[in-house]
Amino acid sequence: MKKWMIPSAALFILAACNDENIGELVFEDWEAAVEIEQEISTIQEPLSEREQQESEWYQEMLELSEVEEIEPLSEEAVTSAEERRDLMEEEQQIIETSYDQFHESSEHVDQMEEEKQQAADRVFEAMEERYEAYQDLHDQYITSIDEDITLYEMIASESVEIEELQEQHDTVNEMYSMIADKNNAFNDATEEFNEEKTNFYSTADLNVVDEEE
């Protein structure tokens, strides 16, 4: 459901002197932030696995008619959803740590000449937009977990009406659509951040290359 785009990583090749040395310090702070965020890859797989498993349980519950058969699957799905909530909190902590590390560079940027400061400011602006886009995505995803749990509990209820269940099903689908939109906005912000970061390295006369190259 959630496809994560991390900032591009770069390798430092060669610096010149003075102002470039300050640029190297900025580089080190920014790439350390990128490295911290790499840890999110360890969260994405179990998160995706739980999403898939819950979807399969839900489809199975829809095919059952006896509450006694539905309840165990409902409980499993609720537990899985709560585990996703825990994973999202871990993810958010990684983002916060990476964000703080990125801002360690501020004191170095202040020592650079104006043109390079302006290029760095554009990177900071892109980072802020990406950070805000992440918070929107995170909050929407947490809200969707609450709606998922409501759906799993409703389907195991003897008193639930078909109309109520359908309404909650539609609410969940709407949540997923909103997550997709916010995920796209976040990934767009990541691309913008990557571009501005690359532009700064060029402006700062830092000879760097993307790790993918």
NORSUL-V380346 format. One record per residue. RES is the residue in one letter. PHI is phi as a letter, one per 20 degrees, with the letter a starting at -180 (none if undefined). OMEGA is omega in whole degrees, -180 to 180 (none if undefined). Layout:
# NORSUL-V380346
res->RES phi->PHI omega->OMEGA
res->RES phi->PHI omega->OMEGA
This chain:
# NORSUL-V380346
res->M phi->none omega->-177
res->K phi->d omega->-180
res->K phi->d omega->-170
res->W phi->e omega->173
res->M phi->d omega->180
res->I phi->e omega->177
res->P phi->f omega->178
res->S phi->f omega->178
res->A phi->e omega->-179
res->A phi->c omega->177
res->L phi->d omega->178
res->F phi->e omega->-177
res->I phi->d omega->-174
res->L phi->b omega->175
res->A phi->d omega->179
res->A phi->e omega->-175
res->C phi->c omega->175
res->N phi->k omega->-176
res->D phi->g omega->177
res->E phi->f omega->178
res->N phi->f omega->175
res->I phi->f omega->177
res->G phi->g omega->179
res->E phi->f omega->178
res->L phi->f omega->176
res->V phi->f omega->178
res->F phi->g omega->-177
res->E phi->f omega->179
res->D phi->f omega->-177
res->W phi->f omega->-178
res->E phi->f omega->173
res->A phi->f omega->177
res->A phi->f omega->178
res->V phi->f omega->-179
res->E phi->f omega->178
res->I phi->g omega->-176
res->E phi->f omega->178
res->Q phi->g omega->-178
res->E phi->f omega->-178
res->I phi->f omega->179
res->S phi->g omega->180
res->T phi->f omega->180
res->I phi->e omega->-175
res->Q phi->f omega->-178
res->E phi->f omega->179
res->P phi->f omega->177
res->L phi->f omega->180
res->S phi->f omega->180
res->E phi->f omega->179
res->R phi->f omega->176
res->E phi->g omega->-178
res->Q phi->f omega->-179
res->Q phi->f omega->179
res->E phi->f omega->178
res->S phi->f omega->179
res->E phi->f omega->178
res->W phi->f omega->-179
res->Y phi->f omega->178
res->Q phi->f omega->179
res->E phi->f omega->179
res->M phi->f omega->-180
res->L phi->f omega->-178
res->E phi->e omega->-180
res->L phi->e omega->-179
res->S phi->d omega->-178
res->E phi->e omega->-180
res->V phi->g omega->-179
res->E phi->f omega->178
res->E phi->e omega->-177
res->I phi->f omega->-173
res->E phi->g omega->180
res->P phi->f omega->179
res->L phi->f omega->178
res->S phi->f omega->180
res->E phi->f omega->178
res->E phi->f omega->-178
res->A phi->f omega->179
res->V phi->f omega->178
res->T phi->f omega->179
res->S phi->f omega->180
res->A phi->f omega->178
res->E phi->f omega->176
res->E phi->f omega->175
res->R phi->f omega->177
res->R phi->f omega->179
res->D phi->f omega->179
res->L phi->f omega->179
res->M phi->f omega->177
res->E phi->f omega->175
res->E phi->f omega->179
res->E phi->f omega->-179
res->Q phi->f omega->179
res->Q phi->f omega->177
res->I phi->f omega->178
res->I phi->f omega->-179
res->E phi->f omega->180
res->T phi->f omega->178
res->S phi->f omega->180
res->Y phi->f omega->179
res->D phi->f omega->179
res->Q phi->f omega->179
res->F phi->g omega->-176
res->H phi->f omega->174
res->E phi->f omega->-176
res->S phi->f omega->-174
res->S phi->g omega->-177
res->E phi->f omega->179
res->H phi->f omega->180
res->V phi->g omega->-178
res->D phi->f omega->-178
res->Q phi->e omega->-176
res->M phi->e omega->178
res->E phi->f omega->-169
res->E phi->g omega->-177
res->E phi->g omega->-179
res->K phi->f omega->175
res->Q phi->f omega->180
res->Q phi->f omega->177
res->A phi->f omega->179
res->A phi->f omega->179
res->D phi->f omega->179
res->R phi->f omega->176
res->V phi->f omega->178
res->F phi->f omega->178
res->E phi->f omega->179
res->A phi->f omega->178
res->M phi->f omega->180
res->E phi->f omega->178
res->E phi->f omega->179
res->R phi->f omega->-180
res->Y phi->f omega->179
res->E phi->f omega->178
res->A phi->f omega->178
res->Y phi->f omega->-179
res->Q phi->f omega->177
res->D phi->f omega->-180
res->L phi->f omega->-180
res->H phi->g omega->-178
res->D phi->f omega->179
res->Q phi->f omega->-180
res->Y phi->f omega->178
res->I phi->f omega->177
res->T phi->f omega->-180
res->S phi->f omega->177
res->I phi->f omega->178
res->D phi->g omega->180
res->E phi->f omega->176
res->D phi->f omega->-179
res->I phi->f omega->177
res->T phi->g omega->179
res->L phi->f omega->-178
res->Y phi->f omega->-180
res->E phi->f omega->180
res->M phi->f omega->-175
res->I phi->f omega->179
res->A phi->e omega->-179
res->S phi->e omega->179
res->E phi->f omega->-174
res->S phi->e omega->-176
res->V phi->f omega->177
res->E phi->e omega->180
res->I phi->g omega->-179
res->E phi->f omega->179
res->E phi->f omega->-180
res->L phi->f omega->179
res->Q phi->f omega->179
res->E phi->f omega->179
res->Q phi->f omega->176
res->H phi->g omega->179
res->D phi->f omega->178
res->T phi->f omega->179
res->V phi->f omega->179
res->N phi->f omega->177
res->E phi->f omega->177
res->M phi->f omega->-179
res->Y phi->f omega->178
res->S phi->f omega->179
res->M phi->f omega->177
res->I phi->f omega->-180
res->A phi->f omega->179
res->D phi->f omega->-179
res->K phi->f omega->176
res->N phi->f omega->178
res->N phi->f omega->179
res->A phi->f omega->178
res->F phi->f omega->-180
res->N phi->f omega->175
res->D phi->f omega->179
res->A phi->f omega->178
res->T phi->f omega->178
res->E phi->f omega->179
res->E phi->f omega->178
res->F phi->f omega->179
res->N phi->g omega->-180
res->E phi->f omega->-179
res->E phi->f omega->178
res->K phi->f omega->178
res->T phi->f omega->178
res->N phi->f omega->179
res->F phi->f omega->-179
res->Y phi->g omega->178
res->S phi->f omega->-180
res->T phi->f omega->-179
res->A phi->e omega->178
res->D phi->m omega->176
res->L phi->e omega->180
res->N phi->e omega->-179
res->V phi->c omega->178
res->V phi->b omega->177
res->D phi->f omega->-179
res->E phi->f omega->-179
res->E phi->f omega->-177
res->E phi->f omega->none
